[in-house]
Amino acid sequence: MIEVGRYFTQVEADLARLLLESHGIDSFLLDTQMSNFFGGALTPVRLLVLDEDLREASAILAEDRPA
């Protein structure tokens, strides 16, 4: 698995995970409890995907970002 994104809140990370899931890409959130404990300032929530899904996942997440 490889990191495709970092988020300061678990809500943001969950939204990104659900977006990928809606496109058929499995993903996993890491450091959710550490982020809750420190408020995301020290340890962001990391979004991981399979290595072979990295390019597609990155493109999907980039399209979803506001300009």
SULDAFEN-V668477 format. One record per residue. N is the residue number from 1. OMEGA is omega in whole degrees, 0 to 359 (NA if undefined). BURIAL is b if it has 9 or more other C-alpha atoms within 8 Angstrom, else e. Layout:
n/omega/burial
N/OMEGA/BURIAL
N/OMEGA/BURIAL
This chain:
n/omega/burial
1/183/e
2/182/e
3/178/b
4/179/b
5/175/e
6/185/b
7/182/b
8/176/b
9/178/b
10/179/b
11/178/e
12/180/b
13/179/b
14/178/b
15/178/e
16/179/b
17/179/b
18/176/e
19/179/b
20/179/b
21/180/b
22/176/e
23/177/e
24/180/e
25/176/b
26/179/e
27/186/b
28/176/e
29/181/b
30/178/e
31/180/b
32/182/b
33/178/e
34/179/b
35/178/b
36/183/b
37/183/e
38/179/b
39/178/b
40/184/b
41/183/e
42/184/e
43/179/b
44/173/b
45/182/b
46/179/b
47/183/b
48/175/b
49/174/b
50/182/b
51/183/e
52/179/e
53/187/b
54/184/b
55/181/e
56/180/e
57/179/b
58/180/b
59/180/e
60/180/b
61/179/b
62/179/e
63/184/e
64/182/e
65/177/e
66/182/e
67/NA/e
